[in-house]
Each structure stands twice: as structure tokens, then as C-alpha cells.
Amino acid sequence: MTSGPPARVLIADDQQDVLDALRLLLKGEGYDVLTATSPALVLEAVGSNELDAVLIDLNYARDTTSGREGLELLEKLRALDPYLPVVVMTAWASVDVAVESMRRGARDFVEKPWDNARLQSILATQVELGRALRRGQRLEAENRILRGAEGGRSSRMIAASTAMRPVMELVERIAPSEANVLITGEHGTGKSLMAEVIHELSSRSGEALVTVNTGALSGTVFESELFGHVRGAFTDAKEDRVGRFELAHRGTLFLDEIANITPAQQAKLLRVVETGELERVGSSRTRRIEVRILSATNADLQDEVESGRFRQDLLFRLNTVTIHLPPLRGRREDVPLLAARFLTRHAGRYRKTLSGFDAGAMKALLAYPWPGNVRELDHVIERAVLMARGEEIAEEDLGLSEAAAASVAPRLEEMTLEEAERVMIQKALERHEGNVTEAAKALGLSRSALYRRLEKYDLEA
């Protein structure tokens, strides 16, 4: 039996005792078993169920020797789902029938009476191979979409506006390279999504994309998360831990909120970026890693360098290429497309049937300044989906006007302590345009304490 969720297998035979015996055998091995007694029922089951493998008899009602019905069924199954493993079986085994069934697409052949161990081995192998083929199929489809039928642009990143055109042209040129990339832009502009796009368009797309919010890490936690540690390195180090750099070996490491790391952390990071070597915390063994680094910030790192808060040599290592994402107010042509995508996602999530936006709603979406950028648009559409009463999103569902916001906002004295804290954090982030360091200062918190609350309340900077 393979790892992962239980494999669903369809067994087809016109003899009930055969079906009962096989069902009992395979259920004992952890399979989810469906049965069918005719080719028509097999096709119906395959068309309406997600299956990992099919085990079919070659002989049904028409005759008992030629295997013609089974071979015809096999061809129909291959046409219906070429990735579905099909194993054939018959009591009238012959070399000719076996060869013909394999020629028509069967993955393997079993004779009746079957050997239990051999049958189980064949099915386990075919289920695993079938799942691997489907994973490959999905990856190929994702890459095809990312590389795009429309000018090679990724359809995961809505980029139809004039402002985004040069951005995506730059991405197409540099994504296949090994260059480190710094992604800049206001909070909520889609920097993490851009990192995914760059990774998936690169030669490393088959390897891991490992993400770490560096701004949320401090002290030993920073080193442990990025470089790993060995057992006993510090009080809570009860076992060895692999760091993010090692996890991203031969792949891509995305360092988000890079401007928020301390000078001491910058020095440690610079050494690894320059040499490709690291030691886990508590170990003297040097490990070599090979990663491409993507980083992101909403700060002006050149200003940070000039003020002495960020190392210039580290900036040089990180920004071989800089990609700046424009704010949503500068790419209004993308608003209807993004809104439509978010509507589809949230309507499906909340099981609501909505056909789109009425004229008033679309006008409001285009007129709003979107200080929170794409992230804010996503949140607004999610709320609108929940509030909508008709078949379309109406302007009042969006809650964009100050009057609408005031009418639904609870008064502070009516909130619980946690609700009030959540609102205060949101407002502080809005005032400081997503700058976690400044928001933390305004709230009288340390940066790490604020990040813990962001995680607690499922908020994003």
C-alpha cells in the first residue's frame, strides 16, 4: 500500500464472488474499493469518481474467451483518462491477449486465479506511479499557465495594466537566471506572489521555494530558523533542526521583510550569502548550500543604508536585480480583473452564487484609492461576498464609503479586549503604511511582540 491518503480502486468483473473476494482482500490492505459488473458501469464509475487504479476483467457477458469486451473497455478508459493505471485480469490467459492488452494501454496483467501477494504488489506500484504521473501533469499545467498563453506572462499575477507591463517584461528576462532579486513596493502589492512567479519561471521550479518572514525573528531564533541547530545548542534545542537555507538547497529562499533584521543578523546573513557556507547553531561543522535568494521589503533600503540601519554590502548581494511593484492606485486597469478573481475564489469558499458586480459597485471599485493595495481589495471582496443578498455585488456590499464603514464598525466600549487590540493593531499598521517597526513603536511593543500578535489575529503587515 502506498503512503498518503487511502487509494481508491475500482474492480470490474461479472462474477460477484470474484468481486467479493477482491474487495475483502484489498480493504484489508487499506484500499477504498468500488466495484462494477459491466463495462458500462465501469465507464460511469470512472467518469464520476477520483480513482487511483482500475482492475478489470477482460471477459463479460458477450463471450468468455476472446477478451474482446475487456480490450474495448481498456481503449475507452485510456481515452477517458490516460493517466489512470489499468490492470487487466482473465482466467483465459494467453501471451497474445496479454500482449494486446499492454499494447492498448494496460499497465500490467494478472491471471486468474491470482496470487494475493503479486496482485497487491502490482496495485501498490501502479497507484504510486499513477499519483506521480498526476503530480507531473499538474506541475506541467501550472508551468504552462505561468509561462502563459498570453505573451508569456503568468496568469497567476494579474498584470494587464500599462504600469505592470514593464514589470512583467523584466520578470520574464530575469526569472530564468540565477540572479538574486529584491522585490520592493508598498504593503499589499503582491511581493510574495511575485516571488512565487519568479521561482516557478526559473530553472529551479522543480525544487523548493522556502519562505521566511525575517522581520519576525530575533536573536537565537533568527539563527536557528535560517541556519538550523543541533541538539543541546540551547535550552529548548531537544533535537537537531534543519534551517531554511538547507531546506532551500538547490531551490529558492524568499526572505520577506528583509529591512527589519538587526545589524547583527545582517552580518550573519551576509556571510552565508557571500560564501554559501553555514554552521548550525551549536555545531562547528560547515555545510555548503546553493540557493537563489529573493527578498522583499516595503522600505527604501538605500535610505536605510544611508541612515546606517542596513549594510550596503548586504544590499549589493541581495539586489542584483530590483523589481518594484506599483501600487494598485497606479494600475487601475487591473482592478476589475483582480476583483473578478477574488469574487470567484470567495464565492466558491462561501458557497454563494454570484455573477459579478453591478455598475455602481464597479464604479466604486475603480474610484477608491486602495491604500492597502491588492490585499485590501481581496479583503473588501471577501466581505462583499458575505454581505451580498442579490445575484450581483452591489455598491453597498463593498462598504467602501466612510458612512458605510462607520455604520458597521463596533464602538470600542462594545468590543472585547482582544477585538480592541486587533483594531488598534490594524489602525497602527495603516497609519504607518505597513511598517512593522514604526507600528510597534507607536503601540509600545517590541517588533517580535507585534509579530506574535499579527500571527494570533491572522493579520498581515
Residue, then its C-alpha position, 0 to 999 in steps of 0.5 A: m500500500t502506498s503512503g498518503p491518503p487511502a487509494r481508491v480502486l475500482i474492480a470490474d468483473d461479472q462474477q460477484d464472488v470474484l468481486d467479493a473476494l477482491r474487495l475483502l482482500l484489498k480493504g484489508e490492505g487499506y484500499d477504498v474499493l468500488t466495484a462494477t459488473s459491466p463495462a458500462l458501469v465501469l465507464e460511469a464509475v470512472g467518469s464520476n469518481e477520483l480513482d487511483a487504479v482500475l482492475i478489470d476483467l477482460n471477459y463479460a457477458r458477450d463471450t468468455t474467451s476472446g477478451r474482446e469486451g475487456l480490450e474495448l473497455l481498456e481503449k475507452l478508459r485510456a481515452l477517458d483518462p490516460y493517466l489512470p493505471v489499468v490492470v487487466m485480469t482473465a482466467w483465459a490467459s494467453v501471451d497474445v491477449a496479454v500482449e494486446s492488452m499492454r499494447r492498448g494501454a494496460r499497465d500490467f496483467v494478472e491471471k486468474p486465479w491470482d496470487n494475493a501477494r503479486l496482485q497487491s504488489i502490482l496495485a501498490t506500484q501502479v497507484e504510486l506511479g499513477r499519483a506521480l504521473r498526476r503530480g507531473q501533469r499538474l506541475e506541467a499545467e501550472n508551468r504552462i499557465l505561468r509561462g502563459a498563453e498570453g505573451g508569456r506572462s503568468s496568469r497567476m499575477i494579474a498584470a494587464s495594466t500599462a504600469m505592470r507591463p514593464v514589470m512583467e517584461l523584466v520578470e520574464r528576462i530575469a526569472p530564468s537566471e540565477a540572479n538574486v532579486l529584491i522585490t520592493g513596493e508598498h504593503g499589499t502589492g503582491k511581493s510574495l506572489m511575485a516571488e512565487v512567479i519568479h521561482e516557478l519561471s526559473s530553472r529551479s521550479g522543480e525544487a523548493l521555494v522556502t519562505v521566511n518572514t525575517g522581520a519576525l525573528s530575533g536573536t537565537v531564533f533568527e539563527s536557528e530558523l535560517f541556519g538550523h541547530v543541533r541538539g543541546a545548542f540551547t535550552d529548548a534545542k531537544e533535537d537537531r533542526v534543519g534551517r531554511f537555507e538547507l531546506a532551500h538547497r538547490g531551490t529558492l529562499f524568499l526572505d520577506e521583510i528583509a529591512n527589519i533584521t538587526p545589524a547583527q543578523q545582517a552580518k550573519l546573513l551576509r556571510v552565508v550569502e557571500t560564501g554559501e557556507l553555514e554552521r548550525v547553531g551549536s555545531s562547528r561543522t560547515r555545510r555548503i548550500e546553493v540557493r537563489i535568494l529573493s527578498a522583499t521589503n516595503a522600505d527604501l533600503q538605500d535610505e536605510v543604508e544611508s541612515g546606517r540601519f542596513r549594510q550596503d554590502l548586504l544590499f549589493r548581494l541581495n539586489t542584483v536585480t530590483i523589481h518594484l511593484p506599483p501600487l494598485r492606485g497606479r494600475r487601475e486597469d487591473v482592478p476589475l480583473l483582480a476583483a473578478r478573481f477574488l469574487t470567484r475564489h470567495a464565492g466558491r469558499y462561501r458557497k454563494t452564487l454570484s455573477g459579478f458586480d453591478a455598475g455602481a459597485m464597479k464604479a466604486l471599485l475603480a474610484y477608491p484609492w486602495p491604500g492597502n493595495v491588492r490585499e485590501l481589495d481581496h479583503v473588501i471582496e471577501r466581505a462583499v461576498l458575505m454581505a451580498r443578498g442579490e445575484e450581483i455585488a452591489e455598491e453597498d456590499l463593498g462598504l467602501s464609503e466612510a458612512a458605510a464603514a462607520s455604520v458597521a464598525p463596533r464602538l470600542e466600549e462594545m468590543t472585547l479586549e482582544e477585538a480592541e487590540r486587533v483594531m488598534i493593531q490594524k489602525a497602527l499598521e495603516r497609519h504607518e503604511g505597513n511598517v512593522t517597526e514604526a507600528a510597534k513603536a507607536l503601540g509600545l511593543s517590541r517588533s517580535a511582540l507585534y509579530r506574535r500578535l499579527e500571527k494570533y489575529d491572522l493579520e498581515a503587515 
